[in-house]
Structures are given as C-alpha cells and as structure tokens.
Amino acid sequence: MGRRKWGWRGLGRRLGRRLGRLRLRWLHAPLLVPPVAVVVLGATWGHHLGLGALLVIVALALVAAVIAAVHHAEVVAHRVGEPFGTLILAVAVTVIEVGLIVMLMTSGGPGTSSLARDTVFSAFMIVCNGVIGLCLLVGGLRHRVVEFRVEGVTGALATLSAVATLALVLPSFTTSTPGPTYSTAQLAFAGIAALTLYGVFVFVQTIRHRDYFLPVPTEPAYRAGARPDDEHAAPPSPRSAVLSLGLLAVCLVVVVGLAKTVSPSIESGVAAAGAPQTVVGVAIALLVLLPETVAAVRAALRNRIQTSLNLALGSALASIGLTIPTIALASVWLPGTLVLGLGATQMVLLALTVVVSVLTIAPGRATLMQGTVHLVIFGAFLFLAVTP
C-alpha cells in the first residue's frame, strides 16, 4: 500500500514537471504580450481614455510591450553576436524612447518642447546614480567589496559625460539663438558628435579592447564551482531568432501606437496633479531603462559588477548617443522649438554626479558606501523633479 502511494506521488511529480515545462513553453510571457498589446491598441485607438481603469489597462500594456521588446531584441542580439547584437539592442531601445518622446511632443502643447531634454537627463541620472548605486549597494551587502576593470568603466563614463555635456549643458551658454537652444548647425554638430562617440565606444567595447569590459574573475566564484564569467549560454536557434525578430517589430509598432493613445491622458494627469512637465521625462526614462536595470541588479547579486556596469553605462550611452541625433533629425518636422539646455539646478546635479562617479570608479573596487552616496544623489534628483 505504501509503495502504491509513493508510486502515485512520483507519477504526480512527473506529471507536474511536464505540465510546468509545457506551461513555460507555450505560455511564455514575451510570446503572449505582443498579440495582447495589439488587441489593446486596436480596441482603444482613437478613444479618449480619461483617468480611469481604461488608462491603467493601456499603461500596463505599454509597459509590458516595452519589456517584451527588449527581451526579443536581446534574443536576436544573442543570435547574431557582437558587434551587431549590441547595435540591434541599442536601436530597439532608441526606437522605443524616441517613439515615446515624439508622440508626446506632437500631441502636447508648448510645455513638451523640453521633453527630449528631460528624458535624456533623466536617463543619465537614473543610470549613473540609481542603477549604479543600487548595484553597488546590493553587491556590497552580499559580497562586501566588488571589483571591476577601471579601463573599461572610465572610458564609458568619459564618453557618457562628454555626450551629456555637449547635448545638455552647452545649449544654455550659446549665443546664436535665444534661450537654452541650439541653432540648426549647432544641433547638427551635436547629433553627429553624439553618434560618432557612441559608434567609437561600440567598436572599442566589442572589437578593439573587448578585454577591458570582461568581468574580473573572483576567487570565491571559482571555489564555489561556478563557470568562468566569459562563458556564455548557447545562442538561440534560427527559428527562435526569426520569431523574436518578428515579435520585436510588432512590439515597436505597438509601443509607438500605445504612446500616441495614452499621451493625452498623461498630459492631463500631470496637469491635474500640479506636477512639472519634467515628471513625464523621468517616467519615460524609467520605463525604457527598467529591463536593463533588473538585469544589472541580478548580475550584481552574482558578484559580476563589471557586467552590471557594462549594462548600465551601455544602456545610457545608447539612450543618449542615439536619441540626440534622432531627435535632432526629427526636430525638422516637430512643432515648436527644441529646448535642450539644462537649468542651474540640473547642471549642479550633473556635475556632482560626474565628480562622484569618477571618485567611485578610480580605485577599481567599491563598497556599499559608494552605492549609498549615489542613491542619495538619485533621491535628490527625484525629489527636485517633483518639487523644483
């Protein structure tokens, strides 16, 4: 009798494992999100959402579509390899960010003229303080001291600081046009410079000096029997890559469409709450950088802080280095003036972030102290965005 009961239990466990594998295979969320998001877009296109339950549904579909798009871009990137994989992921993230910015700028009023600036600056602050600070904090709490390669991180930070300064600080000091704006020639130069710096960084990271960006091997990891950090999982099959490429295209179209649908309600909600327009830029940057943030924190928990920094700084460089030239080109058709120059408060936060980041990176190792400092600066950025 006991053996029969044990046999039934074993059969139940085997059946449960098989059902679990089927559930993971056929009900995988990134496969379901694109068609569901298409249905939501079709049902709400041309309708006024208001501030009720319908807005929540569309917002959830938009967030899910962004996360699914990044997932499928990573699958395609893993299949094609470097450096094309990095470019595919960067282009996908840029399409999402630019689509959100353009749709909000075309549907909004004069208050959206600084939306591109607010989004790019928010991406810089979120990555350099929020993501890096969180990774250093969780890595320091679990592993006491985390190590990374100074050569790669300093190059990424230098490139990011240069692009942010050219795009966001100099417009406030030029005299060719009134206000914190660039003339057409200056805007073209800033876009070409940002694109050049990002292209050189991708070449250095993936081809010329790839070893500068490889994780530092840690002795505890080898004692625990973990695999070396430079080993990678097998690439997906061609069928999976083609499927992800198609779903990626669907997700990008859906994200732009849902952004167009939800933009009037976002503007109304910000106005009703009495919050400044910069909150919209912060929300866009948080949404776009959410998937990479989760991946960076997971790598920090596994004592792979170099991977965390590569993900964070690479995402910020793609967000800024590709968004600025794209917005510069799109400004020909966008209504109103493109405001890029930061205010005095934002410049102080940017300068403080660069100085603290240099002091954090210079030793090649960090603890939870550095992570706490970055998170406090990030908290100050969020607080001043809501109450300037």
Contacts in CASP RR format, 6 or more apart in sequence:
PFRMAT RR
TARGET T0000
AUTHOR 0000-0000-0000
METHOD contacts of the structure
MODEL  1
MGRRKWGWRGLGRRLGRRLGRLRLRWLHAPLLVPPVAVVVLGATWGHHLG
LGALLVIVALALVAAVIAAVHHAEVVAHRVGEPFGTLILAVAVTVIEVGL
IVMLMTSGGPGTSSLARDTVFSAFMIVCNGVIGLCLLVGGLRHRVVEFRV
EGVTGALATLSAVATLALVLPSFTTSTPGPTYSTAQLAFAGIAALTLYGV
FVFVQTIRHRDYFLPVPTEPAYRAGARPDDEHAAPPSPRSAVLSLGLLAV
CLVVVVGLAKTVSPSIESGVAAAGAPQTVVGVAIALLVLLPETVAAVRAA
LRNRIQTSLNLALGSALASIGLTIPTIALASVWLPGTLVLGLGATQMVLL
ALTVVVSVLTIAPGRATLMQGTVHLVIFGAFLFLAVTP
29 64 0 8 1.000
29 68 0 8 1.000
30 67 0 8 1.000
30 68 0 8 1.000
30 71 0 8 1.000
30 72 0 8 1.000
30 247 0 8 1.000
31 247 0 8 1.000
33 64 0 8 1.000
33 65 0 8 1.000
33 67 0 8 1.000
33 68 0 8 1.000
33 251 0 8 1.000
34 65 0 8 1.000
34 68 0 8 1.000
34 247 0 8 1.000
34 250 0 8 1.000
34 251 0 8 1.000
34 254 0 8 1.000
35 250 0 8 1.000
36 61 0 8 1.000
36 64 0 8 1.000
37 61 0 8 1.000
37 62 0 8 1.000
37 64 0 8 1.000
37 65 0 8 1.000
37 68 0 8 1.000
37 251 0 8 1.000
37 254 0 8 1.000
37 258 0 8 1.000
38 250 0 8 1.000
38 254 0 8 1.000
40 57 0 8 1.000
40 58 0 8 1.000
40 61 0 8 1.000
40 258 0 8 1.000
41 61 0 8 1.000
41 254 0 8 1.000
41 257 0 8 1.000
41 258 0 8 1.000
41 261 0 8 1.000
44 54 0 8 1.000
44 58 0 8 1.000
44 261 0 8 1.000
45 257 0 8 1.000
45 261 0 8 1.000
46 261 0 8 1.000
47 54 0 8 1.000
47 261 0 8 1.000
48 264 0 8 1.000
48 265 0 8 1.000
49 55 0 8 1.000
49 58 0 8 1.000
49 261 0 8 1.000
49 262 0 8 1.000
49 264 0 8 1.000
49 265 0 8 1.000
50 265 0 8 1.000
50 268 0 8 1.000
51 265 0 8 1.000
51 268 0 8 1.000
51 269 0 8 1.000
51 272 0 8 1.000
55 262 0 8 1.000
55 265 0 8 1.000
58 258 0 8 1.000
58 261 0 8 1.000
58 262 0 8 1.000
59 262 0 8 1.000
61 254 0 8 1.000
61 258 0 8 1.000
62 255 0 8 1.000
62 258 0 8 1.000
62 259 0 8 1.000
62 262 0 8 1.000
62 287 0 8 1.000
63 287 0 8 1.000
63 290 0 8 1.000
65 251 0 8 1.000
65 254 0 8 1.000
65 255 0 8 1.000
65 258 0 8 1.000
66 96 0 8 1.000
66 251 0 8 1.000
66 255 0 8 1.000
66 287 0 8 1.000
66 288 0 8 1.000
66 290 0 8 1.000
66 291 0 8 1.000
67 290 0 8 1.000
67 291 0 8 1.000
68 247 0 8 1.000
68 251 0 8 1.000
69 92 0 8 1.000
69 96 0 8 1.000
69 248 0 8 1.000
69 251 0 8 1.000
69 252 0 8 1.000
69 255 0 8 1.000
70 89 0 8 1.000
70 92 0 8 1.000
70 93 0 8 1.000
70 96 0 8 1.000
70 291 0 8 1.000
70 292 0 8 1.000
71 244 0 8 1.000
71 291 0 8 1.000
72 244 0 8 1.000
72 245 0 8 1.000
72 246 0 8 1.000
72 247 0 8 1.000
72 248 0 8 1.000
72 251 0 8 1.000
73 88 0 8 1.000
73 89 0 8 1.000
73 92 0 8 1.000
73 93 0 8 1.000
73 244 0 8 1.000
73 248 0 8 1.000
74 89 0 8 1.000
75 236 0 8 1.000
75 240 0 8 1.000
75 241 0 8 1.000
75 244 0 8 1.000
76 85 0 8 1.000
76 88 0 8 1.000
76 241 0 8 1.000
76 244 0 8 1.000
76 245 0 8 1.000
76 248 0 8 1.000
77 84 0 8 1.000
77 85 0 8 1.000
77 86 0 8 1.000
77 88 0 8 1.000
77 89 0 8 1.000
78 85 0 8 1.000
78 233 0 8 1.000
78 235 0 8 1.000
78 236 0 8 1.000
79 235 0 8 1.000
79 236 0 8 1.000
79 238 0 8 1.000
79 240 0 8 1.000
79 241 0 8 1.000
79 244 0 8 1.000
80 88 0 8 1.000
80 241 0 8 1.000
81 235 0 8 1.000
82 206 0 8 1.000
82 207 0 8 1.000
83 202 0 8 1.000
83 203 0 8 1.000
83 205 0 8 1.000
83 206 0 8 1.000
83 207 0 8 1.000
86 202 0 8 1.000
86 205 0 8 1.000
86 206 0 8 1.000
87 202 0 8 1.000
89 318 0 8 1.000
90 198 0 8 1.000
90 202 0 8 1.000
90 314 0 8 1.000
90 318 0 8 1.000
90 322 0 8 1.000
91 322 0 8 1.000
92 248 0 8 1.000
92 252 0 8 1.000
93 288 0 8 1.000
93 315 0 8 1.000
93 318 0 8 1.000
93 319 0 8 1.000
94 318 0 8 1.000
94 319 0 8 1.000
94 322 0 8 1.000
94 323 0 8 1.000
94 326 0 8 1.000
95 252 0 8 1.000
95 255 0 8 1.000
95 256 0 8 1.000
96 252 0 8 1.000
96 255 0 8 1.000
96 288 0 8 1.000
97 119 0 8 1.000
97 123 0 8 1.000
97 284 0 8 1.000
97 285 0 8 1.000
97 288 0 8 1.000
97 319 0 8 1.000
97 323 0 8 1.000
98 323 0 8 1.000
98 326 0 8 1.000
98 327 0 8 1.000
98 330 0 8 1.000
99 255 0 8 1.000
99 256 0 8 1.000
99 259 0 8 1.000
100 119 0 8 1.000
100 255 0 8 1.000
100 256 0 8 1.000
100 259 0 8 1.000
100 284 0 8 1.000
100 287 0 8 1.000
100 288 0 8 1.000
101 115 0 8 1.000
101 116 0 8 1.000
101 119 0 8 1.000
101 284 0 8 1.000
101 323 0 8 1.000
101 327 0 8 1.000
102 327 0 8 1.000
102 330 0 8 1.000
102 334 0 8 1.000
103 256 0 8 1.000
103 257 0 8 1.000
103 259 0 8 1.000
103 260 0 8 1.000
103 263 0 8 1.000
104 112 0 8 1.000
104 115 0 8 1.000
104 259 0 8 1.000
104 263 0 8 1.000
104 266 0 8 1.000
104 267 0 8 1.000
104 280 0 8 1.000
104 284 0 8 1.000
105 112 0 8 1.000
105 113 0 8 1.000
105 115 0 8 1.000
105 116 0 8 1.000
105 334 0 8 1.000
105 335 0 8 1.000
106 334 0 8 1.000
106 335 0 8 1.000
107 260 0 8 1.000
107 263 0 8 1.000
107 264 0 8 1.000
107 267 0 8 1.000
108 263 0 8 1.000
108 264 0 8 1.000
108 267 0 8 1.000
109 267 0 8 1.000
110 336 0 8 1.000
111 277 0 8 1.000
112 267 0 8 1.000
112 277 0 8 1.000
112 280 0 8 1.000
113 336 0 8 1.000
113 337 0 8 1.000
113 338 0 8 1.000
113 339 0 8 1.000
114 277 0 8 1.000
114 278 0 8 1.000
114 339 0 8 1.000
114 340 0 8 1.000
115 277 0 8 1.000
115 280 0 8 1.000
115 281 0 8 1.000
115 284 0 8 1.000
116 323 0 8 1.000
116 327 0 8 1.000
116 338 0 8 1.000
116 340 0 8 1.000
117 168 0 8 1.000
117 339 0 8 1.000
117 340 0 8 1.000
117 341 0 8 1.000
117 342 0 8 1.000
118 277 0 8 1.000
118 278 0 8 1.000
118 280 0 8 1.000
118 281 0 8 1.000
118 282 0 8 1.000
119 281 0 8 1.000
119 284 0 8 1.000
119 285 0 8 1.000
119 323 0 8 1.000
120 164 0 8 1.000
120 167 0 8 1.000
120 168 0 8 1.000
120 285 0 8 1.000
120 319 0 8 1.000
120 320 0 8 1.000
120 323 0 8 1.000
120 324 0 8 1.000
121 164 0 8 1.000
121 168 0 8 1.000
121 342 0 8 1.000
121 346 0 8 1.000
121 350 0 8 1.000
122 278 0 8 1.000
122 281 0 8 1.000
122 282 0 8 1.000
122 284 0 8 1.000
122 285 0 8 1.000
122 286 0 8 1.000
122 385 0 8 1.000
123 285 0 8 1.000
123 288 0 8 1.000
123 289 0 8 1.000
123 316 0 8 1.000
123 319 0 8 1.000
123 320 0 8 1.000
124 160 0 8 1.000
124 164 0 8 1.000
124 168 0 8 1.000
124 316 0 8 1.000
124 320 0 8 1.000
124 350 0 8 1.000
124 353 0 8 1.000
125 349 0 8 1.000
125 350 0 8 1.000
125 353 0 8 1.000
125 377 0 8 1.000
125 378 0 8 1.000
125 381 0 8 1.000
126 282 0 8 1.000
126 285 0 8 1.000
126 286 0 8 1.000
126 289 0 8 1.000
126 293 0 8 1.000
126 316 0 8 1.000
126 378 0 8 1.000
127 160 0 8 1.000
127 289 0 8 1.000
127 312 0 8 1.000
127 313 0 8 1.000
127 315 0 8 1.000
127 316 0 8 1.000
127 319 0 8 1.000
128 157 0 8 1.000
128 160 0 8 1.000
128 316 0 8 1.000
128 353 0 8 1.000
128 354 0 8 1.000
128 357 0 8 1.000
128 374 0 8 1.000
129 353 0 8 1.000
129 374 0 8 1.000
129 375 0 8 1.000
129 377 0 8 1.000
129 378 0 8 1.000
129 379 0 8 1.000
129 381 0 8 1.000
130 374 0 8 1.000
130 375 0 8 1.000
130 378 0 8 1.000
131 289 0 8 1.000
131 292 0 8 1.000
131 293 0 8 1.000
131 296 0 8 1.000
131 297 0 8 1.000
131 308 0 8 1.000
131 312 0 8 1.000
132 308 0 8 1.000
132 309 0 8 1.000
132 312 0 8 1.000
132 357 0 8 1.000
132 360 0 8 1.000
132 371 0 8 1.000
132 374 0 8 1.000
133 370 0 8 1.000
133 371 0 8 1.000
133 372 0 8 1.000
133 374 0 8 1.000
133 375 0 8 1.000
133 378 0 8 1.000
134 293 0 8 1.000
134 296 0 8 1.000
134 297 0 8 1.000
134 300 0 8 1.000
134 371 0 8 1.000
134 375 0 8 1.000
135 296 0 8 1.000
135 297 0 8 1.000
135 299 0 8 1.000
135 300 0 8 1.000
135 305 0 8 1.000
135 308 0 8 1.000
135 309 0 8 1.000
135 312 0 8 1.000
136 146 0 8 1.000
136 300 0 8 1.000
136 305 0 8 1.000
136 360 0 8 1.000
136 366 0 8 1.000
136 367 0 8 1.000
136 368 0 8 1.000
136 370 0 8 1.000
136 371 0 8 1.000
136 374 0 8 1.000
137 368 0 8 1.000
137 371 0 8 1.000
137 372 0 8 1.000
137 375 0 8 1.000
138 297 0 8 1.000
138 300 0 8 1.000
138 301 0 8 1.000
139 146 0 8 1.000
139 300 0 8 1.000
139 301 0 8 1.000
139 303 0 8 1.000
139 305 0 8 1.000
139 368 0 8 1.000
140 146 0 8 1.000
140 366 0 8 1.000
140 367 0 8 1.000
140 368 0 8 1.000
141 368 0 8 1.000
142 301 0 8 1.000
142 303 0 8 1.000
143 220 0 8 1.000
143 303 0 8 1.000
144 367 0 8 1.000
145 365 0 8 1.000
145 366 0 8 1.000
145 367 0 8 1.000
146 300 0 8 1.000
146 303 0 8 1.000
146 305 0 8 1.000
146 365 0 8 1.000
146 366 0 8 1.000
146 367 0 8 1.000
147 216 0 8 1.000
147 218 0 8 1.000
147 305 0 8 1.000
147 306 0 8 1.000
147 364 0 8 1.000
147 365 0 8 1.000
148 215 0 8 1.000
148 216 0 8 1.000
148 305 0 8 1.000
148 306 0 8 1.000
148 309 0 8 1.000
148 361 0 8 1.000
148 364 0 8 1.000
148 365 0 8 1.000
148 366 0 8 1.000
149 212 0 8 1.000
149 213 0 8 1.000
149 214 0 8 1.000
149 216 0 8 1.000
149 306 0 8 1.000
149 364 0 8 1.000
150 361 0 8 1.000
150 362 0 8 1.000
150 363 0 8 1.000
150 364 0 8 1.000
151 209 0 8 1.000
151 212 0 8 1.000
152 205 0 8 1.000
152 209 0 8 1.000
152 212 0 8 1.000
152 213 0 8 1.000
153 306 0 8 1.000
153 309 0 8 1.000
153 313 0 8 1.000
153 361 0 8 1.000
153 364 0 8 1.000
154 358 0 8 1.000
154 361 0 8 1.000
154 362 0 8 1.000
155 201 0 8 1.000
155 204 0 8 1.000
156 201 0 8 1.000
156 205 0 8 1.000
156 309 0 8 1.000
156 310 0 8 1.000
156 313 0 8 1.000
156 314 0 8 1.000
156 317 0 8 1.000
157 313 0 8 1.000
157 354 0 8 1.000
157 357 0 8 1.000
157 358 0 8 1.000
157 361 0 8 1.000
159 197 0 8 1.000
159 198 0 8 1.000
159 200 0 8 1.000
159 201 0 8 1.000
159 317 0 8 1.000
160 313 0 8 1.000
160 316 0 8 1.000
160 317 0 8 1.000
160 320 0 8 1.000
161 354 0 8 1.000
162 197 0 8 1.000
163 193 0 8 1.000
163 194 0 8 1.000
163 197 0 8 1.000
163 198 0 8 1.000
163 317 0 8 1.000
163 320 0 8 1.000
163 321 0 8 1.000
163 324 0 8 1.000
164 320 0 8 1.000
164 350 0 8 1.000
165 350 0 8 1.000
166 190 0 8 1.000
166 193 0 8 1.000
166 194 0 8 1.000
167 190 0 8 1.000
167 191 0 8 1.000
167 194 0 8 1.000
167 320 0 8 1.000
167 324 0 8 1.000
167 340 0 8 1.000
168 340 0 8 1.000
168 341 0 8 1.000
168 342 0 8 1.000
168 346 0 8 1.000
168 350 0 8 1.000
169 341 0 8 1.000
169 342 0 8 1.000
169 347 0 8 1.000
169 350 0 8 1.000
170 190 0 8 1.000
170 341 0 8 1.000
171 179 0 8 1.000
171 180 0 8 1.000
171 181 0 8 1.000
171 182 0 8 1.000
171 186 0 8 1.000
171 339 0 8 1.000
171 340 0 8 1.000
171 341 0 8 1.000
172 179 0 8 1.000
172 180 0 8 1.000
172 341 0 8 1.000
172 342 0 8 1.000
172 343 0 8 1.000
172 347 0 8 1.000
174 181 0 8 1.000
174 182 0 8 1.000
174 183 0 8 1.000
174 186 0 8 1.000
176 182 0 8 1.000
176 183 0 8 1.000
176 185 0 8 1.000
176 186 0 8 1.000
177 183 0 8 1.000
177 186 0 8 1.000
179 339 0 8 1.000
180 339 0 8 1.000
180 340 0 8 1.000
180 341 0 8 1.000
180 342 0 8 1.000
180 343 0 8 1.000
181 337 0 8 1.000
181 338 0 8 1.000
181 339 0 8 1.000
181 340 0 8 1.000
181 341 0 8 1.000
182 190 0 8 1.000
182 338 0 8 1.000
182 340 0 8 1.000
187 328 0 8 1.000
187 331 0 8 1.000
187 338 0 8 1.000
187 340 0 8 1.000
188 328 0 8 1.000
190 324 0 8 1.000
190 328 0 8 1.000
190 340 0 8 1.000
191 324 0 8 1.000
191 325 0 8 1.000
191 328 0 8 1.000
192 325 0 8 1.000
194 320 0 8 1.000
194 321 0 8 1.000
194 322 0 8 1.000
194 324 0 8 1.000
194 325 0 8 1.000
195 321 0 8 1.000
195 322 0 8 1.000
195 325 0 8 1.000
197 321 0 8 1.000
198 317 0 8 1.000
198 318 0 8 1.000
198 321 0 8 1.000
198 322 0 8 1.000
201 317 0 8 1.000
204 212 0 8 1.000
205 212 0 8 1.000
205 213 0 8 1.000
205 310 0 8 1.000
213 306 0 8 1.000
213 310 0 8 1.000
214 229 0 8 1.000
214 230 0 8 1.000
214 306 0 8 1.000
215 229 0 8 1.000
215 230 0 8 1.000
215 304 0 8 1.000
215 305 0 8 1.000
215 306 0 8 1.000
215 307 0 8 1.000
216 306 0 8 1.000
217 228 0 8 1.000
217 229 0 8 1.000
218 303 0 8 1.000
220 303 0 8 1.000
221 229 0 8 1.000
221 303 0 8 1.000
222 228 0 8 1.000
229 304 0 8 1.000
229 306 0 8 1.000
229 307 0 8 1.000
235 241 0 8 1.000
236 244 0 8 1.000
266 280 0 8 1.000
266 283 0 8 1.000
267 280 0 8 1.000
270 276 0 8 1.000
270 277 0 8 1.000
270 279 0 8 1.000
270 280 0 8 1.000
275 386 0 8 1.000
276 385 0 8 1.000
276 386 0 8 1.000
276 388 0 8 1.000
278 385 0 8 1.000
278 388 0 8 1.000
279 385 0 8 1.000
279 386 0 8 1.000
282 382 0 8 1.000
282 385 0 8 1.000
285 319 0 8 1.000
288 319 0 8 1.000
289 315 0 8 1.000
289 316 0 8 1.000
289 319 0 8 1.000
292 311 0 8 1.000
292 312 0 8 1.000
292 315 0 8 1.000
293 312 0 8 1.000
295 311 0 8 1.000
296 307 0 8 1.000
296 308 0 8 1.000
296 309 0 8 1.000
296 311 0 8 1.000
296 312 0 8 1.000
297 308 0 8 1.000
299 305 0 8 1.000
299 307 0 8 1.000
299 308 0 8 1.000
299 311 0 8 1.000
300 308 0 8 1.000
305 366 0 8 1.000
327 338 0 8 1.000
328 338 0 8 1.000
331 338 0 8 1.000
342 350 0 8 1.000
345 384 0 8 1.000
345 388 0 8 1.000
349 377 0 8 1.000
349 380 0 8 1.000
349 381 0 8 1.000
349 384 0 8 1.000
352 377 0 8 1.000
353 377 0 8 1.000
356 373 0 8 1.000
356 374 0 8 1.000
356 377 0 8 1.000
357 374 0 8 1.000
360 366 0 8 1.000
360 370 0 8 1.000
360 371 0 8 1.000
360 373 0 8 1.000
360 374 0 8 1.000
END
